[in-house]
Amino acid sequence: MELKFATYNIHKAVGLDRRRDPDRILAVLHEMDADIVALQECDRRFGQRESVLPRARIEDSAYRPIALPGRPGSLGWHGNTFLLKKNIAVVEADPLVLPTLEPRGAVRVDLEVSGHRIRAVGMHLDLSGFRRRHQAEAVLNHIDGCSENCPTVVMGDTNEWSSTGGMLRIFRDHWQSLDCGPSFPTRRPIARLDRIFASREWKPVASGVHHSVLASRASDHLPVWATFVLKS
């Protein structure tokens, strides 16, 4: 079984031209054609925190959003959510509260694909290095506390500028850390803020940054992706 995972901070669908254009974000996702996509900043920050991607437009695409408890107009939890190809079934979906002074969160989904149960976590970590480490630990503690143990991919905007230190140390011993490439800022990517980590049950096949004409305008981050197969 081969699956393509991606993570994308969509900057509330506001591009470098300062226009909010949800169709442009969905077009970038269509170009990338990942099976499982973790989104960050998918909701407005203030007020009712409505989704910046209308559900009807998502449903008209190759994807569908997961269902999360919370505000009726929101798509995610503190801006974090997943979009899935429509042949992927959701077993469980839970928001994760992360330790922080500002609104931050993560989302965990358990999925069924071709008879296999797999897990994905999407997260958006703090600007503070101290809090990032605590948040990464909270994510891994949540995974360890799940009743089912299954192949897992953790991904998102880590806000980690270090190439080897910081919160990356939390994943060093027991996780595969993929170097997808620099994804921020869009105009001249120099920082590997957007990262993908995989448990040992996965075999990485390929990874990279999706850098197209549309993606270079749609957000201040470029999406990153990785393709895996389950080890036999």
Buried (B, 14 or more C-beta within 10 A) or exposed (E): EEBBBBBBBBBBBBBBEEEEBBEBBBBBBEEBEBBBBBBBBBBBEEEEBBBBBBEEEBEEBBBBBBEBEBBEEBBBBBBBBBBBBEEBEBEBBBBBEBEBEEEBBBBBBBBEBEEEBBBBBBBBBBEBBEBBBBBBBBBBEBBEEBEEEBBBBBBBBBBBEBEEEBBBEBBEEEBBBBEBBBBBBBEEBEBBBBBBBBBEBBBEEEBBBBBBEBBBBBBBBBBBBBBBEBEE
